[in-house]
Amino acid sequence: DYLPGVPLSRAADEMKKRGIDPGSPEARLFGEKLLRSLTDVFSRSILESGFFHADPHPGNIFVLDDGSVGLIDFGQVKQISGKARDTLAKVMVALDDRVSDTNPDDLEKIGKLSLELGVELREDAKPEGPAAVAMWLFDGSVKELPGGYDYGELSPNSPVKELKSFPQDLVLVGRSTVLLKGLSSRLGIPWSLSKEWAPTARKVLAGKGSVVAGVSRVRFRDVLRLCKTWVGGKAERAVARMPKRMRSSVASAIVKLKKR
C-alpha cells in the first residue's frame, strides 16, 4: 500500500514548509500526537499480540498527510514470549502505580519484576539498580533515578552501566523504547511510556487472569486518560483545519490546558 507522507527523518522540514515553527505550540501538539500514536502502536503490538516491528527507525516511520503515523518495511519482526509479555505488563503496572520514585516498597516490587524479565546486573550494583533500569527504560518523565543514578545514557553513573546481561526476548523491545525516549527528548516533551502503556497492560493481565492489584476493575484515572486523549485528538484535528493565525492561537490555548 502507498502511504502519502514523509519519513520521520524529514518531518521537521515538512513542518517548516507548512509554516509551522518548530518551537511553536502547534509543533508541540504535533509532537504529542506523534508520540501518542507510536506509543499506542508499540503497546498494542508488543503487549497484546506479541508480534512487533523490530526495526523502528526514522526512515521506517512515516508521518502521513493527515497527521497520522504509518510504519513501513516489516522485513524484521519479532515475537515476544507470553511469559515475558506478562512480566513486562506487570512492570508497566508497577511503575504506573508507584507512590513515588523513592518509595522502598515500590522499588522492591519494580526491581523484582525487572529481574523476573531476565535482567542481570553486576554483583556490585546498588540495591536500587534493577528498579532504576526499569525507570530509565520505561519512564522518561522521571527527574531523578533512585540510588543516585544519572539519567544520561553515557554517564558513568547511568544504571545502564550496571547491566551484566539483557534478556534476548527484550533486546528489540528495547529498541522501540529507546526510539521513543530519543524522540521525546528531541521534541522536549517529557514522556512516560509506562504511564501510556499501563491501561493496555492492565487489560492484557486481566484477560489472562493474572493476580495484579486493581487490574480487574475499571480505574477512574484510566477512563480520564482515555477521555483526555479522545478530546485532545478531536481538538488537534479541528486545529489542523483552521487558518494559520487562528491555528497558532488555539494551539497555544490547548497546550496550556493540557499542562493543568
Secondary structure in CASP SS format (residue, H / E / C, confidence):
PFRMAT SS
TARGET T0000
AUTHOR 0000-0000-0000
METHOD secondary structure of the structure
MODEL  1
D C 1.00
Y C 1.00
L C 1.00
P C 1.00
G E 1.00
V E 1.00
P E 1.00
L H 1.00
S H 1.00
R H 1.00
A H 1.00
A H 1.00
D H 1.00
E H 1.00
M H 1.00
K H 1.00
K H 1.00
R C 1.00
G C 1.00
I C 1.00
D C 1.00
P C 1.00
G C 1.00
S C 1.00
P H 1.00
E H 1.00
A H 1.00
R H 1.00
L H 1.00
F H 1.00
G H 1.00
E H 1.00
K H 1.00
L H 1.00
L H 1.00
R H 1.00
S H 1.00
L H 1.00
T H 1.00
D H 1.00
V H 1.00
F H 1.00
S H 1.00
R H 1.00
S H 1.00
I H 1.00
L H 1.00
E H 1.00
S H 1.00
G C 1.00
F E 1.00
F E 1.00
H E 1.00
A C 1.00
D C 1.00
P C 1.00
H C 1.00
P C 1.00
G C 1.00
N C 1.00
I E 1.00
F E 1.00
V E 1.00
L E 1.00
D C 1.00
D C 1.00
G C 1.00
S C 1.00
V E 1.00
G E 1.00
L E 1.00
I C 1.00
D C 1.00
F C 1.00
G C 1.00
Q C 1.00
V E 1.00
K E 1.00
Q E 1.00
I C 1.00
S C 1.00
G H 1.00
K H 1.00
A H 1.00
R H 1.00
D H 1.00
T H 1.00
L H 1.00
A H 1.00
K H 1.00
V H 1.00
M H 1.00
V H 1.00
A H 1.00
L H 1.00
D H 1.00
D H 1.00
R C 1.00
V C 1.00
S C 1.00
D C 1.00
T C 1.00
N C 1.00
P H 1.00
D H 1.00
D H 1.00
L H 1.00
E H 1.00
K H 1.00
I H 1.00
G H 1.00
K H 1.00
L H 1.00
S H 1.00
L H 1.00
E H 1.00
L C 1.00
G C 1.00
V C 1.00
E E 1.00
L E 1.00
R C 1.00
E C 1.00
D C 1.00
A C 1.00
K C 1.00
P C 1.00
E C 1.00
G H 1.00
P H 1.00
A H 1.00
A H 1.00
V H 1.00
A H 1.00
M H 1.00
W H 1.00
L H 1.00
F H 1.00
D C 1.00
G C 1.00
S C 1.00
V C 1.00
K C 1.00
E C 1.00
L C 1.00
P H 1.00
G H 1.00
G H 1.00
Y C 1.00
D C 1.00
Y C 1.00
G C 1.00
E C 1.00
L C 1.00
S C 1.00
P C 1.00
N C 1.00
S C 1.00
P H 1.00
V H 1.00
K H 1.00
E H 1.00
L E 1.00
K E 1.00
S E 1.00
F C 1.00
P C 1.00
Q H 1.00
D H 1.00
L H 1.00
V H 1.00
L H 1.00
V H 1.00
G H 1.00
R H 1.00
S H 1.00
T H 1.00
V H 1.00
L H 1.00
L H 1.00
K H 1.00
G H 1.00
L H 1.00
S H 1.00
S H 1.00
R H 1.00
L H 1.00
G C 1.00
I C 1.00
P C 1.00
W C 1.00
S C 1.00
L H 1.00
S H 1.00
K H 1.00
E H 1.00
W H 1.00
A H 1.00
P H 1.00
T H 1.00
A H 1.00
R H 1.00
K H 1.00
V H 1.00
L H 1.00
A H 1.00
G H 1.00
K C 1.00
G C 1.00
S C 1.00
V C 1.00
V C 1.00
A C 1.00
G C 1.00
V C 1.00
S C 1.00
R C 1.00
V C 1.00
R C 1.00
F H 1.00
R H 1.00
D H 1.00
V H 1.00
L H 1.00
R H 1.00
L H 1.00
C H 1.00
K H 1.00
T H 1.00
W H 1.00
V H 1.00
G H 1.00
G H 1.00
K H 1.00
A H 1.00
E H 1.00
R H 1.00
A H 1.00
V H 1.00
A H 1.00
R C 1.00
M C 1.00
P C 1.00
K H 1.00
R H 1.00
M H 1.00
R H 1.00
S H 1.00
S H 1.00
V H 1.00
A H 1.00
S H 1.00
A H 1.00
I H 1.00
V H 1.00
K H 1.00
L H 1.00
K H 1.00
K C 1.00
R C 1.00
END
